[in-house]
Amino acid sequence: MIQTSITPFARKLKTPLTKSQIKVLQINLGKRCNLACTHCHVEASPKRTEELSPEICDQLIQVIERFPEIQIVDLTGGAPEMNYGFKPIVEAAHQHGKQVIVRSNLTIYFEPGFEDLPEYCTRHQTRIVASLPCYMATNVDKMRGKGVFDASVKAIQALNRLGYGKEPELILDLVYNPQLPVSDRFSLTPDQQKLEKDYKIFLQEHFGITFNNLFTITNLPVGRTLAYLQRKKLYAPYLEFLEANFNPNTVEHLMCRDELSVDYLGKIYDCDFNQMMNLPAKTRAGETLTVAKILAAGTLDVIDEIQTVPYCYGCTAGSGSSCGGALTVNS
C-alpha cells in the first residue's frame, strides 16, 4: 500500500467501520473489455484475458440461490457482457427475484457477437448503469476513446426504443466521472441533482434521449487514475484534498457497508476499489474469504470490520460517492 502523510481513515471515524446485513453481491466478471478508458480503476482493455471460470460461476449461482437476503446482483468488469458467466448469472439472479445491475460501457452492443445484448437485457429486465462521463462528445472521447460518445448515443437511443428509461421495469442510469485533474486545483463532483437536470435537457434536446438517474462518481486514486496522478505528482495533493473535504454524514451510507465484492477468482473484498488494490476482506478471525468459504459457512455474516485505506476519503468527500452516485443530497 502506498504511504502518505494524511490521517489514516480509520482514525477519522468515531467508531470502526462495520458491515450491516449484506444486500448487494457485486461481481467483477473479469478484465476483458473492448475499451481502455483513461480513468479505469480496473485497468481493463481488449488485451486483458482474465475472466471468471466455470467453477467460480457455479459457486456464485449457488450463493444467489441460497441467500435470500441478497437483493441486488451487480455485474461489472471490464465489460461484464464480454466475460464468462455473464448470461448464466443474469438468468439465475432474475429467476430468483434479484435486481440485476449491468454496468455497461454501451459500445459493447456494436461489437461482433454482442449485438443481441439490448434485447437480452430487456427480456431479463436488467437495470443498466451506463458510463457517460459527460454530455459533450469531446470530453467523452478524450476519456474513453474516439467515437465512443456517438456510439453511446446510438446505444441509448436503441435502449429507449426498447422501453429503457420509459417503462418502470426497464431502468437506465448514466454515470458521470469528472475529467482527470491537470493541476492541483482540484474540485469535487458537481451537485448530482442539478447535473442530472442538465444531462436530461441536453440529451433530450439534441438526441431525443431519456434516462432515469444520473450518478456522479468521484475518481478514486486506484488503477489508471492512480498511475496518472503519480505521473503528474498529484497523488499526495489529491488525497489531501479529499481528506480536507471529508463529510462524516456520508459514512452510514457507504456502499461497502452492505456489499460483498467478488473478483473473477472468487476472492471476496469489501468493495470494488479494495479488490483492485488487492486488499481482501477479513473474517473476525483475520482470515481472507472466498465464495467457497461463504458457501461452507452457510452465512454471509462473517465480516465485522471493513478494511479501510486513504482512498476511502474519495467515497466520503463532499456529497460522497458510490456505485449508486452521491451519498448525501448536500455536502
C-alpha positions, 0 to 999 in steps of 0.5 A: 500500500502506498504511504502518505502523510494524511490521517489514516481513515480509520482514525477519522471515524468515531467508531470502526467501520462495520458491515450491516446485513449484506444486500448487494453481491457485486461481481467483477466478471473479469478484465476483458473489455473492448475499451481502455478508458483513461480513468479505469480503476480496473485497468481493463482493455481488449488485451486483458484475458482474465475472466471468471471460470466455470467453477467460480460461476457455479459457486456464485449461482449457488450463493444467489440461490441460497441467500435470500437476503441478497437483493441486488446482483451487480455485474461489472468488469471490464465489460461484464457482457464480454466475460464468462458467466455473464448470461448464466448469472443474469438468468439465475439472479432474475429467476430468483427475484434479484435486481440485476445491475449491468454496468455497461460501457454501451459500445459493447452492443456494436461489437461482433457477437454482442449485438443481441445484448439490448434485447437480452437485457430487456427480456431479463429486465436488467437495470443498466448503469451506463458510463457517460462521463459527460454530455459533450462528445469531446470530453467523452472521447478524450476519456474513453476513446474516439467515437465512443460518445456517438456510439453511446448515443446510438446505444441509448437511443436503441435502449429507449426504443426498447422501453429503457428509461420509459417503462418502470421495469426497464431502468437506465442510469448514466454515470458521470466521472469528472475529467482527470485533474491537470493541476492541483486545483482540484474540485469535487463532483458537481451537485448530482441533482442539478447535473442530472437536470442538465444531462436530461435537457441536453440529451433530450434536446439534441438526441431525443434521449431519456434516462432515469438517474444520473450518478456522479462518481468521484475518481478514486486514486486506484488503477489508471487514475492512480498511475496518472496522478503519480505521473503528474505528482498529484497523488499526495495533493489529491488525497489531501484534498479529499481528506480536507473535504471529508463529510462524516454524514456520508459514512452510514451510507457507504456502499461497502457497508452492505456489499460483498465484492467478488473478483473473477477468482472468487476472492471476496473484498469489501468493495470494488476499489479494495479488490483492485488494490488487492486488499481482501476482506477479513473474517473476525478471525483475520482470515481472507474469504472466498465464495467457497468459504461463504458457501461452507459457512452457510452465512454471509455474516462473517465480516465485522470490520471493513478494511479501510485505506486513504482512498476511502476519503474519495467515497466520503468527500463532499456529497460522497460517492458510490456505485449508486452516485452521491451519498448525501443530497448536500455536502 
